[in-house]
Amino acid sequence: MGGPPCKTEPTHNPAWKDDTVLWNYLQKGGLTKFIEKIQGFEQDLSIKFAQGWRNRVVKYSYIKVEISEEIISQVTRLSIDGTKFFNKWVDREVEAKKFLDEGENLEFVMAGIKLASVPEPFAEITRIAVRYATLERRFFTIPQKHLIFLNHFHRNITIKFPHYLLNSLGKSVLEVKNHTRAVPLHQRLILLIHCHCSTCPHLDFSHPPPFITPLASIPLLPNRKFDTTSTSKKRKEMKTKVPASQRVLRSHKDLELATNLLPISNLVEEPKDEDLLARFGKMEKEIQELKSAVRDMDKAKGKMKLQNNEEDDITTKIFKNLQSLDGMLGNVKGRNDCILSTLKSIYNFIEQHVRSICSLIGITEDIWGSKEKRDIAIAQ
């Protein structure tokens, strides 16, 4: 019941008019209203379980869903009927409880469900999703692997239920009365049956219909605890658990945090990336050349006057190294916080000499920029 009627269906079928109304109702969010309607009339919703057995093993069960006429009027001709199909009744309460205790032998079967409002193109049911809800408005889907098709032909279908469906409601609240196992009113289930048919081109079997999507697809297990932690809180806890040395730094505060927590010597001791090792080697070579250029400049400071060619040579050498180093640092920037810590020490070393270099070669503007701009550049 997830799409409009097929074009191949004869128009003289009188059932199409009502079924089309039903499909349109479901497509416009009617199923959600239908769920709320059922929850509002839970006293009129009667779901009874009957259990049969043979040789101490539960063989079949029978589930019948009766919905009040008032609810049926909201969704046109939606009706679900059942066919009794079992071998022998469990007459005594003691035996019933014994079977409940043997969870591995408990398998409940919905036998011969008739979907009276499904027309002929939908008669061949290829897949069925059974969803049920508790009165706490929590929705669950029985996993497909737990639904075993015993038969599906024409409009009848037989499904085997997993034993935990009934066990999860609590063993002590079940009664055996008049050969029928009745679930108390406050714990009754709401069954929503969605059929899919391969003969209808309007249905997409790769994804469930839109009105199924909002319902959570998680199985209900006994004593299952629900995690009510908010997503933002989980994200915050996860971030605090990750060591700073393993996080990609995104801000200046993170940079300070990483450099304060771990010494640079520990961070750069064993780089893990082989490509990173090669880049560090090249960087060290550039740094040595830069240090050599700075030492040459320091020696030149003692001279009263520099020859033009010597000044040009030193200036070219310094800016060549600065440009090469800056380009290389841009390639490795942001790869790891240990790299960033190393970069900070390099920048601190260069900053000690850059002003004297600039003043010596006649540059009055601070080519390196302010400390704040430098830190922002490193963090980015």
Secondary structure as GFF3:
##gff-version 3
##sequence-region A 1 380
A	DSSP	alpha_helix	15	25	.	.	.	ID=ss1
A	DSSP	pi_helix	26	30	.	.	.	ID=ss2
A	DSSP	alpha_helix	31	40	.	.	.	ID=ss3
A	DSSP	three_ten_helix	42	44	.	.	.	ID=ss4
A	DSSP	beta_strand	46	54	.	.	.	ID=ss5
A	DSSP	beta_strand	57	66	.	.	.	ID=ss6
A	DSSP	alpha_helix	69	74	.	.	.	ID=ss7
A	DSSP	beta_strand	80	81	.	.	.	ID=ss8
A	DSSP	alpha_helix	93	101	.	.	.	ID=ss9
A	DSSP	three_ten_helix	103	105	.	.	.	ID=ss10
A	DSSP	beta_strand	108	115	.	.	.	ID=ss11
A	DSSP	three_ten_helix	120	122	.	.	.	ID=ss12
A	DSSP	beta_strand	125	133	.	.	.	ID=ss13
A	DSSP	beta_strand	139	141	.	.	.	ID=ss14
A	DSSP	three_ten_helix	144	146	.	.	.	ID=ss15
A	DSSP	beta_strand	148	153	.	.	.	ID=ss16
A	DSSP	beta_strand	156	161	.	.	.	ID=ss17
A	DSSP	alpha_helix	164	167	.	.	.	ID=ss18
A	DSSP	three_ten_helix	171	173	.	.	.	ID=ss19
A	DSSP	beta_strand	175	177	.	.	.	ID=ss20
A	DSSP	beta_strand	180	182	.	.	.	ID=ss21
A	DSSP	three_ten_helix	185	187	.	.	.	ID=ss22
A	DSSP	beta_strand	190	197	.	.	.	ID=ss23
A	DSSP	alpha_helix	231	241	.	.	.	ID=ss24
A	DSSP	three_ten_helix	244	246	.	.	.	ID=ss25
A	DSSP	alpha_helix	252	261	.	.	.	ID=ss26
A	DSSP	alpha_helix	264	267	.	.	.	ID=ss27
A	DSSP	alpha_helix	274	301	.	.	.	ID=ss28
A	DSSP	alpha_helix	308	332	.	.	.	ID=ss29
A	DSSP	alpha_helix	337	360	.	.	.	ID=ss30
A	DSSP	alpha_helix	371	379	.	.	.	ID=ss31
###
